[in-house]
Amino acid sequence: MKIYTRTGDKGTTSLFTGTRVPKHHIRIESYGTLDELNSWLGLVRDQEIDEGSKKTLSKIQAHLFTLGAILATEPKKDNRLKIPKIALDDISYLESEIDKINESLPPMTHFILPGGHSTVSYCHIARTVCRRAERMISYLHENEPVPENVLAYVNRLSDYLFVLARKLSKDFKAPEVKWIPSKLG
């Protein structure tokens, strides 16, 4: 099987159902951003982090492929998609991971500037890409229905990535730099 098909040479691509749309279609932007997020999560997972976080990130990466497949399928034809959907249990899993991590962290008193260690920064980049994906999926949802669990999962995932970044700061003994507004002059 060849990697290139030449079918996209004129700026269109196929959805899972075969419908051709422009490559800049919001549906393509939505699942393309999830693909970008998945790559960033792979980079975070490849760092020297604890095995529990690596396992969770691997599970999330598999879910992102599921989300991408859901978004690559037109709602009217979603019966053709023969994969498990994102369930409430998947969202609950993220919530339990957030709660577990948060218990080990000091309370937040200020916004935190991203940085302090390259792995922490990678995690913050992943979080912001996740937020962008959420905005795009939300925009898509205004025009074409998106399953509720898709939006909820992506929303919770960005929260998970935030607390993971804080955990990694703690693990690497990297300082969390508080954002303290000052008068600009």
C-alpha positions in Angstrom: 0.0 0.0 0.0 1.4 3.4 -1.0 1.4 6.2 1.6 0.5 8.9 -1.0 -2.8 8.7 -2.8 -2.8 12.1 -4.7 -6.5 12.5 -3.8 -5.8 15.5 -1.7 -3.7 17.4 -4.2 -6.5 19.9 -4.9 -7.1 20.8 -1.2 -9.8 18.3 -0.3 -9.8 15.2 1.8 -12.3 12.4 2.6 -14.2 11.9 5.8 -14.6 8.4 7.1 -17.8 8.1 5.1 -16.1 9.1 1.8 -17.6 12.6 1.7 -15.0 15.0 0.4 -14.5 18.3 2.2 -12.0 21.1 2.0 -8.9 20.4 4.1 -9.6 23.6 6.1 -13.2 22.4 7.1 -13.8 22.8 10.8 -14.3 19.0 11.1 -10.8 18.4 9.7 -9.3 21.2 11.9 -11.0 19.6 14.9 -9.6 16.1 14.5 -6.4 17.4 13.1 -5.8 19.4 16.3 -6.5 16.2 18.3 -3.9 14.5 16.2 -1.4 17.3 17.0 -2.3 17.0 20.7 -1.7 13.2 20.5 1.8 13.9 19.2 2.5 16.3 22.1 1.3 13.7 24.5 3.7 11.2 23.0 6.5 13.6 23.6 5.4 14.1 27.2 5.1 10.3 27.7 8.6 9.8 26.2 10.2 11.9 29.0 11.6 10.6 32.2 8.2 10.6 34.1 6.6 8.0 36.4 5.1 4.8 35.0 1.6 5.6 36.2 1.5 8.9 34.2 2.9 7.1 31.2 0.2 4.5 31.4 -2.5 7.2 31.8 -1.1 9.1 28.8 -1.1 5.9 26.7 -4.7 5.4 27.5 -5.6 9.0 26.7 -3.7 8.7 23.3 -5.9 5.7 22.4 -9.0 7.7 23.3 -7.8 10.6 21.1 -7.8 8.2 18.2 -11.3 7.3 19.0 -12.3 10.9 19.2 -10.7 11.6 15.9 -12.6 8.8 14.3 -15.9 10.1 15.8 -15.1 13.6 14.4 -14.1 12.2 11.0 -17.6 10.7 10.7 -20.7 12.7 9.7 -23.3 12.5 12.4 -26.0 11.2 9.9 -23.7 8.3 9.1 -22.2 7.5 12.5 -23.7 4.0 12.5 -20.9 3.1 10.1 -18.3 3.7 12.8 -17.8 0.3 14.5 -15.6 1.3 17.4 -16.4 1.9 21.1 -17.6 5.5 21.8 -16.2 7.7 24.5 -18.2 6.7 27.6 -19.0 8.5 30.9 -16.5 6.0 32.5 -13.7 7.5 30.4 -14.5 11.0 31.6 -14.8 9.6 35.2 -11.4 8.1 34.8 -9.9 11.4 34.0 -11.6 13.0 36.9 -10.3 10.4 39.3 -6.8 10.9 38.0 -7.2 14.6 38.4 -8.4 14.1 42.0 -5.6 11.7 42.8 -2.9 14.0 41.5 -4.5 17.1 43.1 -4.4 15.5 46.6 -0.6 15.5 46.4 -0.2 19.1 45.3 -0.1 22.3 47.4 -3.2 24.4 46.9 -3.1 27.0 44.2 -3.2 30.6 45.3 -2.2 32.2 41.9 -2.2 31.6 38.2 1.0 29.7 37.3 3.3 30.7 34.5 4.1 27.7 32.3 7.7 26.5 32.5 10.3 25.5 35.1 11.4 22.3 33.3 11.2 21.3 29.7 8.9 18.3 30.4 6.5 20.6 32.3 6.6 23.0 29.4 5.7 20.2 27.0 2.8 19.3 29.2 1.6 22.9 29.2 1.9 23.0 25.4 -0.3 19.9 25.2 -2.8 21.5 27.5 -3.1 24.6 25.3 -3.4 22.5 22.1 -6.2 20.6 24.0 -7.9 23.9 24.7 -7.7 24.8 21.0 -9.1 21.5 20.0 -12.0 22.1 22.5 -12.7 25.5 20.9 -12.8 24.0 17.4 -15.0 21.1 18.4 -17.3 23.5 20.2 -17.5 25.6 17.0 -18.2 22.4 14.9 -20.9 21.5 17.4 -22.7 24.8 16.6 -23.2 23.6 13.0 -23.2 19.8 13.3 -24.0 17.8 16.4 -21.0 16.4 18.3 -21.6 13.7 20.9 -21.7 15.3 24.4 -19.1 13.0 25.7 -16.6 14.2 23.1 -16.8 17.8 24.4 -16.8 16.7 28.0 -13.8 14.4 27.5 -11.7 17.1 25.9 -12.6 19.6 28.5 -11.6 17.3 31.3 -8.4 16.3 29.5 -7.2 19.9 29.5 -7.8 19.9 33.3 -5.9 16.7 33.6 -3.0 18.1 31.7 -2.9 21.2 33.9 -2.6 19.1 37.1 -0.2 16.7 35.5 2.1 19.7 34.7 1.9 20.7 38.3 2.7 17.2 39.4 5.7 17.1 37.0 6.9 20.4 38.5 6.8 18.8 41.9 8.5 15.6 40.7 11.3 17.5 39.0 11.6 19.9 41.9 11.0 22.7 39.4 9.7 26.0 40.8 6.1 27.0 40.0 6.3 30.6 39.1 3.2 32.5 40.3 1.8 35.1 38.0 1.5 38.2 40.2 0.1 41.2 38.2 2.1 44.3 38.5 1.5 47.8 37.2 3.1 48.2 33.8 4.7 51.5 33.4 
